[in-house]
Amino acid sequence: MGMYNSINISSTGLSAQRLRMDVVSNNIANATTTRNANGDGPFRRDRVIMTPMNLRTRWKSPLYPFGLSPGEGKGVKVMKIEKDMAPLRLVYDPTHPDSIQIGPKKGYVEMPNVNIVTEMTDMISASRSYEANVQMINGSKAMINKAMEIGRA
């Protein structure tokens, strides 16, 4: 393992958690948006799907015929941002311009499936994960500096 691998791993976590915080803040900002950009319905909550970095290459040699795997723990990457297809909330407001005009749901407005409590919980989780990655980078930098001090002596 190289000297900067821990910093590289933490940097992938920093970028992923930053994107997650951006998506959560977008969800909160659109919590009352009843019409999306296409005009075909209310805003739907976005979710960030992350996955471990897939570095499963094996190094093979005559001495190790089955190869050596670098193992897990090479960082995280954002696989995709997907729409949450959970049911929309219905709020009774017959005066709203986007209220349903006919049928059994007459007078109801379809509101986004954004729950502020869930979004704030996700924001706190992403913020704490971001802080943990920053602490990891600071610890790695301190260890590298100590190793350089020992090397000078």
C-alpha positions in Angstrom: 0.0 0.0 0.0 1.4 3.4 -1.0 1.9 6.4 1.2 -1.0 8.3 -0.4 -3.6 5.5 -0.8 -5.5 6.5 2.4 -5.8 10.1 1.1 -7.0 8.9 -2.3 -9.6 6.7 -0.6 -10.8 9.5 1.6 -11.0 11.9 -1.4 -13.4 9.6 -3.1 -15.6 9.7 0.0 -15.4 13.5 0.1 -16.6 13.9 -3.5 -19.4 11.3 -3.1 -20.7 12.9 0.2 -20.5 16.4 -1.3 -22.7 15.2 -4.2 -25.0 13.5 -1.8 -25.4 16.8 0.2 -26.1 18.7 -3.1 -28.8 16.2 -4.0 -30.4 16.4 -0.5 -30.4 20.2 -0.7 -32.0 20.1 -4.1 -34.7 17.8 -2.7 -35.4 20.2 0.2 -35.5 23.2 -2.2 -38.2 21.4 -4.3 -40.3 20.1 -1.4 -43.3 22.1 -2.5 -42.8 22.0 -6.3 -46.0 20.7 -7.8 -44.8 20.9 -11.5 -41.5 19.7 -12.8 -39.6 21.2 -15.7 -41.6 19.2 -18.2 -44.9 20.3 -16.6 -46.1 16.6 -16.3 -46.3 16.2 -12.6 -44.7 17.1 -9.2 -41.0 16.9 -8.4 -39.8 13.4 -7.3 -37.1 13.0 -4.7 -33.6 12.1 -6.0 -31.4 9.4 -4.3 -27.7 8.9 -4.7 -26.6 5.3 -5.2 -23.0 4.6 -4.2 -20.9 1.5 -4.7 -17.4 0.5 -3.7 -14.7 1.0 -6.3 -14.3 -2.1 -8.3 -10.6 -2.8 -8.5 -10.7 -6.6 -8.6 -7.7 -7.0 -10.9 -5.4 -9.8 -9.9 -1.7 -9.8 -10.2 -0.4 -13.2 -11.4 3.0 -14.6 -11.5 4.6 -18.1 -11.7 5.0 -18.1 -7.9 1.4 -17.2 -7.3 -0.7 -19.0 -9.9 -4.0 -18.0 -8.4 -2.9 -14.3 -8.2 -2.9 -11.7 -5.6 -6.0 -9.6 -5.2 -5.7 -6.0 -3.9 -8.8 -6.6 -1.8 -11.6 -4.3 -0.9 -11.3 -0.8 0.4 -10.2 1.3 -2.6 -12.8 4.0 -2.2 -16.4 4.7 -3.2 -18.0 6.0 -6.4 -21.4 7.3 -7.3 -23.1 4.7 -9.5 -26.1 6.8 -10.3 -28.7 9.4 -9.1 -32.1 7.9 -9.4 -35.7 9.2 -8.8 -37.5 7.8 -5.8 -40.7 6.3 -7.1 -42.5 6.3 -3.7 -46.1 7.4 -3.8 -46.8 11.1 -3.9 -48.5 13.0 -1.1 -52.0 14.2 -1.6 -53.1 17.5 -0.1 -56.6 18.8 -0.3 -56.6 22.3 -1.8 -59.2 22.8 -4.5 -58.1 26.4 -5.2 -54.6 25.4 -6.2 -53.9 25.7 -10.0 -52.5 22.1 -10.1 -55.4 20.5 -8.2 -57.1 17.4 -9.8 -60.3 18.6 -11.5 -62.1 15.3 -12.1 -62.4 11.9 -10.5 -62.4 10.6 -6.9 -59.4 12.7 -6.1 -61.0 16.0 -7.1 -59.6 19.0 -5.3 -56.5 17.2 -4.2 -53.0 18.3 -5.2 -50.2 15.8 -5.8 -47.2 17.1 -3.8 -43.6 15.8 -4.0 -42.6 12.7 -2.1 -40.0 14.7 -0.1 -40.1 14.2 3.6 -38.1 17.0 5.3 -37.2 14.8 8.3 -35.8 12.1 6.0 -33.8 14.7 4.1 -32.4 16.4 7.2 -31.4 12.9 8.5 -29.6 12.2 5.2 -27.9 15.6 5.3 -26.6 15.0 8.8 -25.4 11.6 7.8 -23.6 13.0 4.7 -22.1 15.8 6.7 -20.7 13.4 9.4 -19.3 11.1 6.7 -17.7 14.1 5.1 -16.2 15.2 8.4 -14.9 11.6 9.0 -13.1 11.6 5.6 -11.6 15.0 6.4 -10.3 13.7 9.7 -8.8 10.7 7.9 -7.0 12.9 5.5 -5.6 15.1 8.3 -4.5 12.0 10.2 -2.7 10.7 7.1 -1.0 14.0 6.5 0.2 14.0 10.2 1.6 10.5 9.8 3.4 11.4 6.6 4.9 14.5 8.2 6.1 12.4 11.2 7.6 9.9 8.8 9.5 12.6 7.0 10.7 14.0 10.4 12.0 10.6 11.3 13.7 10.3 7.9 15.5 13.6 8.4 16.9 12.5 11.8 
